[in-house]
Amino acid sequence: MTLPETQPVFDESFRECFEKLLQWRRDVRHFKTDPVPEDVLNRVLSLADMAPSVGNSQPWRIVQVEGLERRSAVMEAHTAANRAARESYGETEQGKAYRSLKLAGLREAPVHLAVFVDPNPEQGHGLGRATMPETLAYSAVGMIQTLWLAARIEGIGLGWVSILDPIRTSCILDVNPSWSFIAYLCLGYPEKNYDAPELERKRWQARTPLSDRILKR
């Protein structure tokens, strides 16, 4: 794709739409079972692949998990990890709140994507990561954020399933053993659209002011 030499102008209307897009990005857990058209999925993945990466290495490796046997194994792995997490909270108030949360949409979501990072991609020739090799993983997370927004534009929800054992998941998906597991993503059309994130609606954790995270030196 050839870009124009002059910088585009992002007017006030675009800025308002962009802010609305950020507000409506959701970690979705409740999906319809309707399939995501292949051309739509390819479009959002192509946009995500435009994300910046250290040294232009594009170190992410995306596995589309389509086989029912592997999906079932991932769900079993999530159940085990979720049980351990639930037990760690015990019978505290937070433990009760945890048990009320729906933490995955693995059964309903029509699209499962597992994201890994190649720790030594030839692409990029090592630029920018000599002192901070973890920038490869940061690059993959940037790609996921881009995917999240691109999917939302298409009316597609994305849920990041973080309660999984990385080694067990890598074995289930039979990937290169040198790759690092970053995320397991569920994509599909949301069952409902809410004006607030689920963790806020369930009173788990509300957002806090930006001023809490800004330090000046």
PEJOMO-V685446 format. One record per run of one state. SS is the DSSP state (~ for helix, > for strand, _ for the rest). FROM is the first residue (numbers start at 1). TO is the last residue. If there is no record, write none. Layout:
# PEJOMO-V685446
SS,FROM,TO / SS,FROM,TO
This chain:
# PEJOMO-V685446
_,1,11 / ~,12,24 / _,25,26 / >,27,27 / _,28,30 / >,31,31 / _,32,37 / ~,38,48 / _,49,53 / ~,54,56 / _,57,59 / >,60,64 / _,65,67 / ~,68,89 / _,90,92 / ~,93,99 / _,100,110 / >,111,117 / _,118,134 / ~,135,153 / _,154,155 / >,156,161 / _,162,165 / ~,166,173 / _,174,179 / >,180,190 / _,191,197 / ~,198,201 / _,202,209 / ~,210,213 / _,214,217
